Amino acid sequence: MIVQPILANSAVSISDFKKSPNAALKEANGQPVAVLTNGKISGYYVSPETWEAISEYLEDIELVKTARSRMSGKRIKVNLDDL
């Protein structure tokens, strides 16, 4: 038996989800909804606001990685008045 964690407070069957995806999200108060097919998670449905927040967070992580990799490089002294 495989136990699969549900990373959402709400879950809905794929057949109910197909009938009205917006109703599923509304009933979950805008929080992520796990969509189940034959009792297994087939995906998650999130609001546009949640997706934007996730995307921005992932972008920030990439920017931090870039900044950290550049911190170990050669440093050049710059006079701000020259800029």
N, C-alpha and C positions, 0 to 999 in steps of 0.2 A: 504494500500500500504506500503510495507516494503522498506525502502531506505537502501542500503548497500554501505558503503564507499569502494572505491577501493584504496588500499594502494600501488599503483604503478602508474607510469606515462604512462604506455602502457597497453593495453588490447587486447586480441585476442580470437576469438571464438574457441571452442574445435575442431571443424572440421578443421579450418585452422591450428591450433596448431598440430593436428595429422599429417597433410601433411608434415610439416617441423618445428619441435621444434627449431632447431638451427637457422633457418631463423627468427623466432620470436624474439629470443634473440639478434641476430645480428642487426635486425631492431631497437631494443630498445637500441642499443649501450651498451649492457652488463648489463643494469639496469633490475630490476625485472619486470616480465610481469604477469599481471593477466590473468588467463585462465577462460573464461566464458562458462557456459553451460546453455542454455535457458535464457540468459541475467543475470545469477547469477554467482558469483565467485565460481568456483569449486576448485581453487588452484592457487598457484603462482609458477612461473618458474624463478629460479635464476641461475646465472653462478656459476661454482665451486668456484671461488674466493670469491664471495659474501657469499656463504654457509660456506666456511672456516672462513671468518671474523665473521659471526654470531655465529658459533660454538665456536670460541675462546672467543668471548665476553661473551657468556653464561657460559663458563668454568671459566672465570675470575670472574664473579659474584658469582659463587659457592665458589671459593677460598676465596673471600672477606668475605663471610658469615662464612666460616670455621675459618678464621683468627680472625674475630670479636668475635666469640663464644669462642675461646681459650684465648682471651685477658682477659676475666673476671675470668679465673681460677687461681689456686695457682701459684705464681711465685717462681722460684728457681734461686738463685744467682749462676752464673757460672763464673769461672775464665778462660779466653780464653787460657792462658798458659797451663792449665790442659787438654785442648782438644788436 
